[in-house]
């Protein structure tokens, strides 16, 4: 299998053509962004961890009947995935109120919702990924009613699975964001999950301490992002490669004696 030209580059991933028909290669970057790309940094090893965690979760989702774009992990940073036509909507599922929801509606941060809340945002960085309604989706033909009904059902199934998965390792699934795409299968468009699921796209809190184990550590300048992602990977039982994911350690500066000019 040969990697071809770059087809698309997003904030956290790069998509390349490949020699396999109907497939592309997805490369996970170390770039960290927040607030619609207004805050940026490069955090060494983040892409490696997201690749492994996402592969782990998507494999489990496939086993419970949630079709997704993952074919296989190729190496530490890349996956072979199905080539889909992305629906231009970000789908957000919330179990606990935090982030933009609390700011918009004045809800107390940390409020547990009686039922999962599904929100839709137009995938458009220039517009700030604005919140939209189903009526907007249908009016502008971004997706059909049948497609959204199917996606909503899939979102609830994904949420149920992820809540249980993370609860089993002592983590609260606060919310998550995913995308879906149309995959041509036997000349028919099939709606499948077409996004990573990782600490970049989920809010994850420790069940006992509510310590944040996700990208909020970058958004809110909490530090130790790699350590938090490693903690999630360890709890999930993922054996990841050690290179490039250790926190960088620098020796303490030594005092230097300056010679006096004679």
C-alpha positions, 0 to 999 in steps of 0.5 A, a space after each residue: 500500500 502506497 501513500 499518495 498526495 495530501 487530500 485534506 489537512 485539518 486542525 488535528 489530522 491530515 488525509 492522504 490518498 492511497 493505492 487501496 480503492 475507496 480507502 485513504 490514510 489518516 495521519 494524526 498530528 501533534 497540533 493542539 487547537 482551541 477556540 476555533 483555532 485561536 489558540 494553537 500549540 504543538 504537543 509532542 506525542 499527542 497524535 500517537 496517543 489519539 491514534 491508539 485510543 481512537 483505534 481501541 474505541 472504534 474497534 469496540 464500536 464495530 464489535 457492537 454494530 456501530 459502523 465506522 470508517 476505521 479499517 486498521 491502524 497502520 503505524 504509530 500515527 496513521 490509520 487506513 480508513 474508508 473514504 467518505 463524503 463528510 456531512 458538514 455537521 458536528 454532532 455533540 452529545 452532552 451528559 453533563 453541562 459544561 463549556 459553551 452550554 453553561 455559558 449560553 444558557 447560564 446553567 451551573 457547571 457540572 449539572 448532570 442532565 436527566 437525558 443525553 442532549 444532542 446538539 448540531 453545529 455547522 462545520 465551518 471554522 470561519 463562522 465559528 461552527 455555529 449552533 444550528 437546528 434540525 430545521 436548518 439542516 433540512 432547509 439547506 439540505 446538509 442531510 435528509 430527515 432519514 439520515 438525521 434520524 439514523 444518526 440520532 439513534 447511532 449517537 444514543 447507542 454510541 453514548 450508551 457504550 462510551 458511558 459504560 466503557 469509561 465508567 468501568 475505568 473510573 471516568 465520567 463521559 461528560 460530552 463528546 463530538 463526532 462527525 458522520 459521512 456517506 460511504 459508497 457501498 455497493 453503489 449505495 450511500 451508507 451513513 457511518 461514523 467518520 471521526 476519531 474518538 479520543 480525549 481531543 473530542 471527548 470531555 473526560 473527568 475522573 469519577 472521584 476527583 473530577 480531574 480533567 483528562 481531556 483537551 480542556 487541560 490545553 484550553 484552560 492552561 491546566 498543563 500536563 496534557 500528555 500525562 492525562 492522555 496517557 492516564 486514559 490510555 492506561 486505564 483502557 488497557 492500551 499498550 502504546 509505543 513509548 517513543 515520543 510520548 514521554 513528558 520532556 525532562 530538562 536538567 536543572 540549570 547549573 550556576 556558572 561562575 563568570 571570570 572577572 576581567 583583569 
